[in-house]
Structures are given as C-alpha cells and as structure tokens.
Amino acid sequence: MIRVTSIHPTSTANLLALFYGIFGFLYMLQSAFRPGTSIYIPLGLALPFLGVKLNVTAVFPFSLVAPICYAISGWISGMIAAMLYNAAAIYFGGIRVSVAQQPTQASDSPLSTVSLALK
C-alpha cells in the first residue's frame, strides 16, 4: 500500500492548465456559432466562491483569448488544489493507493501495466 502524501503544485497546475485550455478552446468554438452571447471566463478555484465572475460578449477578437484565460484559470486552480491537498494530507495522512504490476510476457507491449485502486 502506497500513501500519496504530497502532490507537486507546479506539475498539477501545468496539467490542469492544459485541460482547461483544451476545454476553453472547445468552448470558444461552440460560442463562435452563437454570436452575441456572453461567455463566462473563470478566474481560478477560489474566486467563484467569492462571487467574482467575468462575463464578456463573445466578439471575435476576444473569443480567441478565451482558451488562454481558461488555461490561466486552470493553472491557478491546480496550484490552489495541490496546496490544499498537501495541507490536508499532513493531518489526514493522504490517499492510500494500491499499486500492482502485472507480469509481462514476450508478446505483450513493452509498457508495463499498472493497476491503481483507491481505498
């Protein structure tokens, strides 16, 4: 049994920035076919709880910036989430993860199979 007691904040932030940027791009494409609507640009994990929102009319030049805004928001959210997890893991011990490596045969791919089970 392995215990995840810490998550690197920068790598978590970078990964979430990538995901948010991709979804922001898809949202930009969707809003491009609905002219005159306002698009919601998030400002990070904590700011929605404070009631801070930024609504902008989806005009063509700004809609190109939406994926960048989403990526920045994802980075901020990932950084805050990782720091909150690390703080909580100090008191609660983190998440226990069971890792099992299955034996590989000559016909299997060179990549090993890893099974994760959260308990």
C-alpha positions as CSV (number, residue, x, y, z in Angstrom):
1,M,0.0,0.0,0.0
2,I,1.4,3.4,-1.0
3,R,0.3,6.6,0.6
4,V,0.2,9.8,-1.6
5,T,1.2,12.4,1.0
6,S,2.2,15.2,-1.3
7,I,1.4,16.5,-4.8
8,H,3.8,18.8,-6.6
9,P,1.8,22.0,-7.1
10,T,3.5,23.2,-10.3
11,S,3.1,19.9,-12.2
12,T,-0.6,19.7,-11.1
13,A,-1.1,23.3,-12.1
14,N,0.5,22.7,-15.5
15,L,-1.7,19.6,-16.2
16,L,-4.9,21.4,-15.2
17,A,-3.8,24.4,-17.4
18,L,-3.6,22.1,-20.3
19,F,-7.0,20.5,-19.7
20,Y,-8.7,23.9,-19.1
21,G,-7.0,25.3,-22.2
22,I,-8.4,22.5,-24.3
23,F,-11.9,22.9,-22.9
24,G,-11.6,26.6,-23.3
25,F,-10.8,26.1,-27.0
26,L,-13.8,23.8,-27.4
27,Y,-16.0,26.4,-25.6
28,M,-14.6,29.1,-27.9
29,L,-15.6,27.0,-30.9
30,Q,-19.0,26.4,-29.5
31,S,-19.6,30.1,-28.7
32,A,-18.3,31.2,-32.2
33,F,-21.5,29.8,-33.7
34,R,-23.7,31.7,-31.2
35,P,-22.9,35.4,-31.9
36,G,-23.9,38.0,-29.4
37,T,-23.9,35.6,-26.4
38,S,-21.7,36.3,-23.4
39,I,-19.1,33.7,-22.5
40,Y,-18.0,33.0,-18.9
41,I,-14.3,33.3,-18.2
42,P,-13.4,31.7,-14.8
43,L,-10.8,33.3,-12.6
44,G,-9.4,30.3,-10.6
45,L,-10.7,28.0,-7.9
46,A,-11.3,30.4,-5.1
47,L,-12.7,33.3,-6.9
48,P,-16.1,31.7,-7.8
49,F,-16.7,31.2,-4.0
50,L,-16.1,34.9,-3.6
51,G,-18.7,35.8,-6.2
52,V,-16.2,37.1,-8.7
53,K,-17.2,36.5,-12.3
54,L,-16.2,38.0,-15.6
55,N,-18.7,37.9,-18.4
56,V,-17.7,39.1,-21.8
57,T,-19.5,39.4,-25.0
58,A,-18.2,36.8,-27.4
59,V,-16.9,39.0,-30.1
60,F,-14.3,37.5,-32.5
61,P,-11.1,39.0,-31.2
62,F,-11.7,38.2,-27.5
63,S,-13.0,34.7,-28.2
64,L,-9.5,33.9,-29.4
65,V,-8.2,34.8,-26.0
66,A,-10.7,32.6,-24.1
67,P,-8.6,29.5,-24.2
68,I,-5.7,31.4,-22.7
69,C,-7.9,32.7,-19.9
70,Y,-9.2,29.2,-19.3
71,A,-5.6,27.9,-19.2
72,I,-4.6,30.6,-16.7
73,S,-7.6,29.7,-14.6
74,G,-6.7,26.0,-14.7
75,W,-3.2,26.8,-13.6
76,I,-4.4,28.8,-10.6
77,S,-7.0,26.2,-9.8
78,G,-4.4,23.4,-10.0
79,M,-1.9,25.3,-7.8
80,I,-4.6,26.0,-5.1
81,A,-5.9,22.5,-5.2
82,A,-2.5,20.9,-4.8
83,M,-1.6,23.2,-1.9
84,L,-4.9,22.4,-0.2
85,Y,-4.3,18.7,-0.7
86,N,-0.8,18.9,0.7
87,A,-2.1,20.8,3.7
88,A,-4.9,18.3,4.3
89,A,-2.5,15.3,3.7
90,I,-0.4,16.5,6.7
91,Y,-3.4,16.0,9.0
92,F,-5.2,13.0,7.4
93,G,-2.2,11.1,6.0
94,G,-3.0,11.4,2.3
95,I,-4.7,8.9,0.0
96,R,-3.8,5.2,0.2
97,V,-3.2,3.7,-3.2
98,S,-2.6,0.1,-4.0
99,V,-0.3,-0.5,-7.0
100,A,0.1,-3.8,-8.6
101,Q,2.4,-4.6,-11.6
102,Q,1.2,-7.5,-13.7
103,P,3.8,-9.8,-15.1
104,T,4.5,-9.2,-18.8
105,Q,5.0,-11.8,-21.4
106,A,7.1,-11.6,-24.6
107,S,4.0,-10.9,-26.7
108,D,2.9,-8.0,-24.5
109,S,3.8,-4.4,-25.3
110,P,7.0,-3.1,-23.8
111,L,5.0,-0.8,-21.5
112,S,4.1,-2.4,-18.2
113,T,0.6,-2.4,-16.9
114,V,0.0,-0.6,-13.6
115,S,-3.3,-1.0,-11.7
116,L,-4.4,1.7,-9.3
117,A,-7.1,1.1,-6.7
118,L,-8.1,3.9,-4.4
119,K,-9.1,2.8,-0.9
